[in-house]
Amino acid sequence: MPLTSIEPRRLYRQIAEQIRGLITSGEYAVGARLPPERDLARQLRVSRPSVREALIALEVEGLVEVRVGSGIYVHAASGIGGLHVSNGGHHAGPFDLIRARKAIEGECAALAAKEAKRPQIAEIAEALQQMEADALKMAQPLEADRLFHLRVAEATNNVALVHVVMGLWEERGGPLFTKLHHHFDNPKSWSAAIREHTAVLDAIRGHDPELARVSMHQHMDQASKRFSKSWDGR
């Protein structure tokens, strides 16, 4: 059963459906390792991030198992007929979400650098300090991370932007992003993220809108790279 090309606009759900079809047809048996992401992306003529989103969706369903450093393996036929995130899920793909956050939160950072009052800057710094404290305790500082970004949005003094950023963070709590975090969050990645947040804060504190925008963009770009690292060891 050969793979057929996919229109890039169809994103991870259609990719997951093709891969599921290969598994259900017996092309890949339980315990078999799927081809590397780069090979799947080349055959399907889509981006590697879209393939990764599809594989994460299939993992959430229970159809495949991701073994970091080894590859992606067919887990069990019991995933068929299960959750089917790739068909019916309403959450945005993780990389689409990062791209959206880059566009919106970059402008929030720039506007915050223009509009933020001293108490608001102090609140952003407080959230960053909580991130650092959580990381030192070897805890994932997800809540402090969320608070940092919300406080940057609040510092724009634009209620509509605050609601948009809150909505993006609600999407971030979906099953696909949660699973991606499970594979790639570690003390090293959080250390890098904290440095990136510090650069954003410094730019806002210095009332430099362009630097604030660039710093937030760089943070999102680095986050995307961290979530795109090869997990098949090749």
Beta strands, then each sheet from edge to edge (+ up, - down):
strand 1: 64-67
strand 2: 71-74
sheet 1: 1+ 2-
end
